Amino acid sequence: MADSASHSGETPLQTLASRCGVATDYQGFDGESKTVPDETLRKVLTALGADASSEAAARESLRARDEAPWRRMLPPVVITEVATHTTVDVTVPSGADARVRLWPEGHPEAARELDAAASSDTREIDGVTRERRRYELPEDLELGWYLLEAESPEVHDGGSETIHVAVTPQRLNTTDKLRGRRRWGYMAQLYSLMSSRSWGVGDLSDLASLAAISGTQGADYVLINPLHAAEPVPPVEPSPYLPSSRRFFNPLYLRITDVAEFAYLRPNDREVIERLAAVQRKTVLDPNRIDRDPAYQAKLKSLDLLFTVRRSPYRQQQLEAFVARGGQTLQDFGLWCALREELGEDAPEWGDGAASPVAPYAREARTRLARRIDFYVWLQWLLDEQLEAAQRAAHLAGMDIGVVHDLAVGVSKNGADAWTLQDTMASGVSVGAPADMYNQLGQDWSQPPWHPQRLAEAGYQPWRDMLRNIFRHAGGIRIDHVVGLFRLWWIPDGNQASEGAYVYYDHEAMVGVLALEAELADVVVIGEDLGTVEPSARRYLEQKGVLGTSILWFEMAEDEPLDPSQYRELCMASVNTHDLPPTAGYLEGVQLELREDLGLLARSPEEERRQARQQLETFFTAVEAEGLLPGGAQSSEEAKIEALYRYLGRAPSMLFNVSLVDAVGERRIQNQPGTSDEYPNWRVPLADGQGKYVLLEELNAMARVQSLVRAVNETLGTASRDPEVSVHEPLEHRDIAEPRQK
C-alpha cells in the first residue's frame, strides 16, 4: 500500500487517512478546495486508533490495516439486500476444515450449512499460510437479522466466530405505500404546546390530544421535536438536539395523572401532588418563557410518590416484560441516571471509579443504588405506555402515519449514551460543521461521533437498538442531518471548529440498518438533507425510499423561487423550520432584528434588510402570478401566509408540513442558531400574534387555525374527518388544578 501511495503522489499519512475513511481535502462554502493539515489528520487518525505519529508509524498502520482481514475468520458484519447475490469471505489456515452455518436471530434450530465456492485466495501472515474461502448466502433469505457462525478446529483462538447478518430492503415499502395521495401534518415543538392540564411543559397526553384534534382536521401525522432523554435531575439541557441519550425518552414529558397508580395514592401523597400541580399549572399562563427545571422537579417528586404505590399483578407483569425486553442496555441507562443523581456532573469518580458501567464504583453502585435504578427503569416503562397511547390516539383519529419522531444528530459528551456506548464511540473528537458564510469559525456541537470500525464490529447493534426503541410507537422518523450517515465533520479536542476533517461511514450499512428496522416497524423515514449534501448521497437516499426535505425559502433557481411543481416527490415540504421564525415573523423580518441585536449579521443591517425585502418580493410575485393572492401586497398577513401554503401545496411532495406556529400566528423564533443563553432557545411557549398564550383546547375554535386548515385541505385534496371517538379524556383524569378562567 505504501509503495502504491508514493506512485500516486500521496504521503503515507494521506494514504492511511484515505484507507481509514478520512478525507484529506474538502470543498469549502466558497467553492474552493481546502486541504486538511497533516496535524489535524494525525489527531483524527489517533481517535480512530491508527498510529500516524511519524511516517514509519503510518506505514506500519497501513500494513496492519491491510493484514487485519486475514487475521480473523469472518468480517465484522454483513449487510446485504433482499434477493441479492451475496458472498462472505471465511479465512482459515490453508487446508483446514471449516463449517459455516447461518440461522435467523433467535432461532438456532433453523440453521443452514453453507458450501464454499471452488475458488479461494491465500496469503502468508506471520509465517502461516491462510486461505480465504468464499461462501454464498442463500438468495431466498427474508428481511431480518441472522447470525453467521464459522468453525474450524485448526484456529487457535477458540475455533469459531459468530457475526450478525442483516438482510435489508432494496427500497422502503413504507414510502411506496404513500403514493396515490398527498398527506399533511402539524410540525410542533411538543414542550411549547400546553393544555389546561399541563405542568408548565407540553406532555405526551397533550401529544395524544393534538393527534386527535389534527386527525379530525384531516392530518395524517404530527411531527414533533426529539423526545430523547436529558439529564435525570435538574438542571436539564433545554435543547432537544443535545440529549443525554437517543435510545431512551425524557420523563419530563410524562403526564402524572395518566399513571395508573395515581388512583391509588395515599390521601396525603395525593394532596402533595395536587399542590405541586397547582403551582405548575400557573406557569402555563406565562407566554414568555418555559422553565423546565421547576416543572421537572415537581414531576420527579410526584413520581417518587407514585413509585411507592403497589402495582397490580397485571401491571407488575407488564413492567417485568418491559424490563426483560430492555435487557442490559436499559439497566445500564438506569445505573447512569442513578449515578448522575448521586454524583452530579463533575465528580472525580466519573474519571476513575465510575468511568464506565464496569468500573469499580459503578459495579458497587448496581447493588447499593438498586432501588434508584429500578425507579429510572420504571420511568421508561411509563413513557413507553404514554407513547403507545399517543400513537393509538393518532390512529383512532384517522391518521395513517401518526407520530413522527425526530432523531438528533448525536448526544452530549457527558451523557448516558457517551458513557454506556463508549466502546463504539470515538474519544478525543467531537462532531460539528466546517466554516460557512454565517459561521466563519465553524460549529462544534460537542457530541462524540460513532467510531465507524467499532460500530461495525458491534454488528451495528447500538444503532439498531436506538432505532427500535424509537420505532416501537412511531409512524415515522425524521433524521436530522441525514448526511451524517455518510460523513461527519470531526473536530479534534483543542482545535477550532473549522480545523477538522470529514470522516466517512459505511453508508450502505447505516442506511441499510435504518431501512430494515423501519420496514419491520412499518415506519416512514424522512431525511433532513438541507445545506451541503453531496448529490450522490441524495440520490442514494432517494433510491432507498428515504424522503428528503424541502423548505420553501431555500428552494431557489438562481435568483428566482423554484416552481413548486419541480420539487421532489419523495419529500417532506415545509414553509419554514424550527431554526427560522414562524412565517408571520419572517414577513416582518424579526430574524434580522434579533440577529442584529445579537451581533450575528454577516453584512450591514441595511444590506440584510434589502436582501430580505427582495426575497419576499420575488416569492410573492410568484405567488400572485399563480392567482393565489388577489389582494396583492395590500393583503392581510393571514392571507399572505395562506397564499404561501397554497403555493407550496402545488408541489408533488408526498408529505406537507403545517407549522403549528403559523396556524396560530406566532411570530417568535424557537431557536436562533449560533446562540445559547443570549436568546431563550427551545424555551418559547406557543402564543398567538398578539403574544397571548394559546392552549391546546383552543386550537379547534381559533378562526385562524380553521382557515389555514381549510386552505391546506383544499389545496391537497384532503378533507376533515368525523371523529370516531371522543377527544376528551376520561373523567378520572380531570384537571387537578383549577380550570382556566374565561
NORTA-V256072 format. One record per pair of residues at least 24 apart in sequence whose C-alpha atoms are under 8 Angstrom apart, sorted by sequence separation. I is the first residue (numbers start at 1). GAP is how many residues later the second one is. D is the distance in Angstrom with one decimal. If there is no record, write none. Layout:
I:GAP:D
I:GAP:D
This chain:
17:24:6.9
143:24:5.0
144:24:6.8
425:24:5.7
426:24:6.0
546:24:7.3
547:24:4.7
548:24:6.2
549:24:6.0
550:24:6.3
551:24:5.4
552:24:6.7
623:24:6.2
664:24:5.2
665:24:4.6
13:25:7.6
20:25:7.7
142:25:6.9
143:25:5.7
332:25:6.6
425:25:4.4
426:25:4.9
485:25:6.0
545:25:7.4
547:25:6.6
549:25:7.9
551:25:5.8
661:25:7.0
664:25:7.2
666:25:7.4
141:26:7.2
143:26:6.7
227:26:7.9
339:26:7.6
424:26:6.0
425:26:4.7
485:26:6.9
551:26:7.4
661:26:7.8
14:27:8.0
335:27:7.7
424:27:5.5
638:27:7.9
661:27:7.9
13:28:7.8
17:28:6.8
20:28:7.9
94:28:7.3
186:28:7.4
424:28:7.9
542:28:7.0
13:29:7.8
185:29:7.6
273:29:5.7
425:29:7.5
515:29:7.7
587:29:7.5
272:30:7.8
335:30:7.7
418:30:7.2
424:30:5.0
425:30:7.7
511:30:8.0
664:30:7.8
335:31:6.6
338:31:6.8
423:31:7.1
424:31:5.2
186:33:7.3
413:33:6.4
184:34:7.8
185:34:4.8
188:34:7.4
190:34:6.0
335:34:7.8
338:34:5.9
412:34:6.5
413:34:5.5
424:34:7.5
93:35:7.2
94:35:5.7
184:35:5.2
185:35:5.6
186:35:6.9
187:35:6.1
188:35:6.2
189:35:5.6
190:35:6.5
338:35:5.8
412:35:5.2
413:35:5.9
664:35:7.9
93:36:6.1
94:36:4.9
95:36:7.5
183:36:6.9
184:36:5.9
185:36:4.6
186:36:5.0
187:36:4.7
188:36:5.1
189:36:5.3
269:36:6.6
337:36:7.3
411:36:5.3
412:36:7.3
93:37:4.3
94:37:4.7
183:37:6.0
184:37:6.8
185:37:5.2
186:37:6.1
187:37:6.0
188:37:6.9
410:37:5.7
411:37:7.0
92:38:5.6
93:38:5.7
185:38:7.0
334:38:7.8
335:38:5.4
338:38:7.5
410:38:7.1
664:38:7.7
13:39:6.5
91:39:6.6
92:39:5.5
334:39:4.6
337:39:6.8
410:39:7.1
449:39:7.8
665:39:7.7
91:40:5.5
92:40:6.6
104:40:7.6
105:40:5.7
252:40:7.9
265:40:7.9
334:40:7.0
664:40:6.4
91:41:4.3
104:41:6.2
105:41:4.6
265:41:6.9
334:41:7.8
421:41:7.6
449:41:7.7
663:41:6.4
664:41:6.0
13:42:6.7
16:42:6.5
90:42:5.5
91:42:6.3
104:42:4.2
105:42:5.8
331:42:7.2
334:42:5.2
663:42:4.9
12:43:6.3
16:43:7.8
89:43:6.1
90:43:5.2
103:43:5.5
104:43:6.3
252:43:7.7
256:43:7.0
334:43:5.6
89:44:5.5
90:44:6.3
102:44:6.8
103:44:5.5
252:44:5.5
262:44:6.5
265:44:6.5
333:44:7.9
13:45:5.7
16:45:7.4
89:45:4.6
90:45:7.3
102:45:5.7
103:45:6.8
261:45:6.4
264:45:6.9
482:45:5.1
526:45:7.5
663:45:6.3
12:46:5.8
13:46:7.9
16:46:5.9
88:46:5.6
89:46:6.3
102:46:4.5
256:46:7.4
331:46:7.1
471:46:7.9
477:46:7.1
479:46:7.5
481:46:7.2
482:46:5.5
483:46:6.5
526:46:7.1
663:46:8.0
12:47:6.0
87:47:6.1
88:47:5.1
101:47:5.8
102:47:6.4
252:47:7.2
256:47:7.3
330:47:6.8
444:47:7.4
467:47:7.2
471:47:7.2
475:47:7.1
476:47:4.7
477:47:6.3
478:47:6.1
479:47:6.1
480:47:6.6
481:47:5.3
482:47:5.9
87:48:5.3
88:48:6.4
100:48:7.2
101:48:5.3
261:48:6.3
475:48:4.9
476:48:4.3
477:48:5.1
478:48:4.6
479:48:4.8
480:48:5.1
481:48:6.2
87:49:4.3
88:49:7.4
100:49:5.6
101:49:6.6
203:49:7.5
204:49:5.6
205:49:7.8
261:49:7.8
464:49:6.6
468:49:6.6
472:49:7.1
474:49:6.8
475:49:6.4
476:49:5.7
477:49:6.1
478:49:5.7
479:49:5.9
480:49:8.0
481:49:7.6
86:50:5.9
87:50:5.9
100:50:4.4
203:50:4.2
204:50:6.0
205:50:6.1
261:50:6.9
460:50:8.0
463:50:7.9
464:50:7.4
467:50:6.9
471:50:6.3
476:50:7.6
478:50:6.8
483:50:6.5
85:51:7.5
86:51:5.6
99:51:5.6
100:51:6.4
201:51:7.9
202:51:6.8
203:51:5.8
204:51:6.4
486:51:7.3
85:52:7.2
98:52:6.8
99:52:5.1
201:52:7.5
203:52:6.1
471:52:6.9
70:53:7.8
85:53:7.9
86:53:7.7
98:53:5.5
99:53:6.5
205:53:7.9
444:53:5.3
452:53:5.9
460:53:7.8
464:53:7.2
468:53:8.0
584:53:6.8
71:54:7.7
85:54:6.1
98:54:4.6
238:54:7.4
323:54:7.4
442:54:7.7
443:54:5.3
452:54:7.5
483:54:7.1
70:55:7.5
84:55:6.1
97:55:5.8
98:55:7.7
434:55:7.0
441:55:7.0
442:55:4.8
443:55:7.3
83:56:5.2
96:56:6.9
97:56:7.2
236:56:7.3
432:56:7.5
433:56:5.6
441:56:6.1
442:56:4.6
2:57:6.3
82:57:7.4
83:57:6.3
96:57:7.8
97:57:7.6
198:57:7.6
236:57:6.5
431:57:6.6
432:57:5.5
441:57:5.3
561:57:7.0
584:57:7.3
67:58:7.6
82:58:7.8
83:58:7.2
96:58:6.2
235:58:5.6
431:58:5.6
432:58:6.6
440:58:7.8
560:58:6.5
561:58:6.2
583:58:6.8
82:59:6.7
234:59:5.3
319:59:7.4
322:59:6.6
431:59:5.0
432:59:6.9
560:59:7.7
2:60:7.3
70:60:7.2
82:60:6.5
90:60:7.3
92:60:7.2
234:60:8.0
430:60:5.7
431:60:6.1
1:61:6.9
82:61:6.3
93:61:7.0
429:61:6.1
430:61:5.2
561:61:7.4
1:62:7.4
70:62:7.7
92:62:7.8
93:62:7.1
191:62:7.7
234:62:7.0
319:62:6.6
357:62:7.5
429:62:5.2
430:62:6.6
435:62:7.6
92:63:6.8
233:63:7.7
234:63:6.7
356:63:6.1
357:63:6.4
429:63:4.3
430:63:7.2
434:63:6.5
435:63:5.3
649:63:7.2
233:64:7.4
355:64:7.5
356:64:6.8
428:64:6.0
429:64:5.3
433:64:7.0
434:64:4.8
1:65:7.9
405:65:7.4
428:65:5.5
432:65:6.8
433:65:7.3
434:65:7.6
646:65:6.7
650:65:7.3
434:66:7.2
638:66:7.6
642:66:6.0
645:66:7.7
646:66:6.6
649:66:5.8
650:66:7.8
645:67:6.9
649:67:6.2
307:68:7.1
345:69:7.5
405:69:6.8
575:69:7.5
642:69:6.7
646:69:5.9
403:70:8.0
404:70:6.1
407:70:7.0
409:70:7.7
575:70:7.1
403:71:5.4
404:71:5.6
405:71:6.2
406:71:5.6
407:71:6.1
408:71:7.0
409:71:5.8
402:72:6.9
403:72:5.4
404:72:4.2
405:72:4.7
406:72:4.7
407:72:5.1
408:72:5.5
409:72:6.3
402:73:5.1
403:73:6.5
404:73:5.0
405:73:6.2
406:73:6.2
407:73:5.8
575:73:7.2
401:74:4.6
402:74:7.4
404:74:6.9
406:74:6.9
574:74:7.7
600:74:7.9
400:75:8.0
401:75:6.7
409:75:7.4
573:75:7.6
74:76:7.4
73:77:7.1
582:77:7.7
590:77:7.7
199:78:6.4
584:78:6.9
590:78:7.6
591:78:7.5
337:79:7.5
582:79:5.9
583:79:6.0
200:80:5.5
336:80:6.0
573:80:6.3
582:80:5.8
598:80:7.4
199:81:4.7
200:81:6.2
572:81:6.1
584:81:6.2
585:81:7.4
586:81:7.6
198:82:7.9
199:82:5.2
200:82:7.7
391:82:6.1
569:82:7.7
571:82:5.0
572:82:6.4
573:82:6.2
574:82:6.2
575:82:7.6
584:82:6.7
585:82:4.1
198:83:6.4
200:83:5.2
201:83:7.6
333:83:6.3
336:83:7.8
391:83:6.6
564:83:7.2
568:83:7.8
569:83:5.0
570:83:6.0
571:83:5.9
572:83:4.5
573:83:5.0
574:83:5.0
575:83:7.8
576:83:7.6
582:83:7.8
584:83:5.4
585:83:6.3
197:84:7.0
199:84:7.5
200:84:4.9
333:84:7.9
336:84:7.9
391:84:7.7
564:84:6.0
567:84:5.8
568:84:6.8
569:84:4.1
570:84:6.0
571:84:6.4
572:84:5.7
573:84:6.1
574:84:7.0
575:84:7.9
582:84:6.3
583:84:7.2
585:84:7.7
78:85:7.8
80:85:7.7
81:85:8.0
82:85:5.6
196:85:7.2
199:85:7.0
388:85:5.3
564:85:7.8
565:85:6.1
566:85:7.0
567:85:6.6
568:85:5.9
569:85:5.8
572:85:7.0
574:85:7.8
582:85:5.4
77:86:5.7
78:86:6.5
79:86:5.9
80:86:6.2
81:86:5.2
82:86:5.8
198:86:7.1
387:86:6.1
564:86:5.8
565:86:4.7
566:86:7.9
567:86:6.7
581:86:6.6
582:86:6.6
73:87:7.8
74:87:6.8
76:87:6.4
77:87:5.4
78:87:4.7
79:87:4.9
80:87:5.1
81:87:4.6
82:87:5.7
333:87:7.2
564:87:4.5
565:87:6.3
581:87:6.0
582:87:6.3
73:88:6.6
74:88:7.8
75:88:7.7
76:88:7.9
77:88:6.1
78:88:6.3
79:88:6.3
80:88:6.0
81:88:5.6
82:88:6.5
196:88:7.5
332:88:6.6
564:88:7.7
581:88:4.1
74:89:7.4
79:89:7.3
81:89:5.6
195:89:7.8
201:89:7.0
384:89:7.8
580:89:6.2
581:89:7.0
194:90:6.8
200:90:6.8
579:90:7.2
580:90:7.6
200:91:7.3
201:91:6.9
329:91:7.8
578:91:7.3
579:91:6.8
580:91:7.4
200:92:7.4
578:92:5.9
579:92:5.2
580:92:7.6
578:93:6.3
579:93:6.1
201:94:7.1
579:94:6.7
200:95:5.9
199:96:6.1
552:96:6.9
192:98:7.4
232:105:5.5
584:105:7.9
231:106:7.7
232:106:8.0
232:108:7.2
233:108:6.3
232:109:6.7
401:122:7.9
259:123:7.1
401:123:7.7
251:128:6.4
254:128:7.5
258:128:8.0
251:129:7.4
254:129:6.4
253:130:7.9
249:131:6.7
248:132:7.1
251:132:6.8
254:132:7.3
250:133:7.9
249:134:6.9
246:161:7.3
246:162:7.3
438:162:7.9
438:163:7.9
246:164:7.5
438:164:6.2
243:165:7.9
246:165:6.9
437:165:7.5
242:166:7.4
245:166:6.1
241:167:5.1
243:167:7.6
244:167:5.6
245:167:7.8
240:168:7.7
241:168:7.2
242:168:7.0
243:168:5.1
244:168:5.4
241:169:7.6
242:169:5.5
243:169:5.8
241:170:7.8
242:170:5.7
244:170:7.3
245:170:6.5
247:170:7.7
244:171:4.1
245:171:5.5
246:171:7.3
243:172:7.3
244:172:5.3
245:172:5.0
221:173:7.6
244:173:6.4
244:174:7.9
220:178:7.2
221:178:6.1
227:178:7.6
211:179:7.3
215:179:6.6
220:179:4.1
221:179:7.4
224:179:7.5
226:179:6.2
227:179:7.6
219:180:6.6
220:180:5.7
221:180:5.3
222:180:6.1
223:180:6.2
224:180:6.4
225:180:6.8
226:180:4.6
205:181:7.2
208:181:6.9
209:181:7.8
212:181:5.9
216:181:5.9
220:181:5.7
221:181:4.3
222:181:5.0
223:181:4.6
224:181:5.8
225:181:5.5
226:181:5.9
204:182:6.2
208:182:4.1
211:182:6.4
212:182:5.8
215:182:4.8
216:182:7.1
220:182:6.2
221:182:5.7
222:182:5.8
223:182:6.2
224:182:6.5
226:182:6.5
204:183:6.6
207:183:6.2
208:183:7.1
211:183:4.9
215:183:5.7
221:183:6.6
223:183:7.5
209:184:7.5
212:184:7.5
213:184:7.7
215:184:5.7
231:184:7.4
205:185:6.9
208:185:5.6
212:185:5.1
230:185:8.0
204:186:6.7
208:186:6.8
211:186:7.1
211:191:7.3
211:192:7.7
242:205:7.8
247:218:7.2
248:218:7.9
247:219:4.5
246:220:6.6
247:220:7.5
248:221:7.3
247:222:6.3
248:222:8.0
247:223:7.2
439:235:7.8
221:254:7.8
164:295:5.6
163:296:7.0
398:323:7.4
397:324:8.0
398:325:8.0
397:326:6.0
397:327:6.6
396:328:6.7
397:328:7.4
396:329:7.0
169:343:7.4
172:343:6.4
168:344:5.7
171:344:7.7
174:344:7.9
168:345:6.8
174:345:6.4
169:346:6.6
172:346:7.9
173:346:6.8
166:347:7.2
168:347:6.7
169:347:6.0
172:347:6.3
168:348:4.8
174:348:6.0
167:349:7.5
174:349:6.3
175:349:6.0
166:350:8.0
169:350:7.5
174:350:5.5
175:350:7.6
176:369:7.4
175:370:5.8
175:371:7.3
144:372:7.0
171:372:6.7
172:372:6.1
173:372:7.7
175:372:7.7
143:373:7.2
171:373:4.4
172:373:5.0
170:374:6.3
171:374:5.4
172:374:7.3
144:376:8.0
48:378:6.7
47:379:5.9
77:379:6.2
47:380:5.9
76:380:6.0
77:380:6.6
47:381:6.0
76:381:4.7
47:382:6.9
76:382:7.6
77:382:5.4
76:383:6.7
44:385:7.4
289:391:7.4
291:392:7.0
290:393:4.7
289:394:5.4
290:394:6.0
289:395:5.2
290:395:6.1
288:396:6.5
289:396:6.1
287:397:7.7
288:397:6.7
287:398:5.9
287:399:7.2
287:400:6.2
48:403:6.8
287:404:6.7
287:405:6.2
28:406:7.8
29:406:7.2
30:406:8.0
287:406:4.9
28:407:7.5
29:407:5.4
286:407:7.0
28:408:7.5
29:408:6.9
285:408:6.6
79:429:7.7
79:430:5.8
81:431:7.9
80:432:7.8
79:433:7.1
79:434:7.9
239:442:7.3
240:442:7.7
238:443:7.5
239:443:5.8
238:444:6.0
238:445:7.0
44:446:7.2
44:447:7.8
44:448:6.3
43:449:6.1
40:452:7.2
281:456:6.6
44:457:7.5
278:458:7.4
40:459:7.0
277:459:6.8
278:459:5.0
40:460:6.4
41:460:7.3
277:460:6.2
278:460:7.4
40:461:7.3
274:462:6.0
36:463:7.8
274:463:7.0
36:464:7.4
36:465:6.4
182:470:7.7
185:470:7.7
187:470:5.9
182:471:7.1
183:471:6.3
184:471:5.6
185:471:6.5
186:471:5.8
187:471:5.8
188:471:6.5
182:472:4.9
183:472:5.1
184:472:4.5
185:472:5.3
186:472:4.8
187:472:4.8
188:472:5.6
181:473:7.3
182:473:6.0
183:473:6.1
184:473:5.7
185:473:5.9
186:473:5.7
187:473:5.9
188:473:7.6
182:474:7.5
184:474:7.0
186:474:5.9
179:475:7.3
258:475:6.6
25:476:7.8
26:476:7.7
178:476:6.9
257:476:6.1
24:477:7.3
23:478:6.4
22:479:6.9
23:479:5.4
22:480:5.9
23:480:6.3
22:481:4.5
23:481:7.6
21:482:5.6
22:482:6.3
21:483:5.0
21:484:7.2
210:486:7.2
209:487:7.9
213:487:7.1
206:490:7.4
192:491:7.3
192:492:6.4
193:492:6.6
194:492:7.8
217:492:7.0
192:493:4.3
193:493:5.8
191:494:7.7
192:494:5.4
218:495:7.2
196:499:6.8
194:500:7.8
195:500:4.9
196:500:7.8
218:500:6.4
193:501:7.9
194:501:5.6
195:501:4.8
196:501:7.7
218:501:5.1
219:501:7.9
193:502:7.0
194:502:5.8
195:502:6.3
217:502:7.1
218:502:4.1
193:503:6.5
217:503:4.3
218:503:5.9
216:504:5.5
217:504:6.1
215:505:7.7
216:505:4.5
215:506:7.1
216:506:6.0
216:507:5.7
213:514:7.2
212:515:6.0
209:518:6.5
183:533:7.5
182:534:6.4
182:535:8.0
183:535:7.5
182:536:7.9
197:538:5.6
196:539:7.5
197:539:7.6
197:540:7.4
196:543:6.6
196:544:6.6
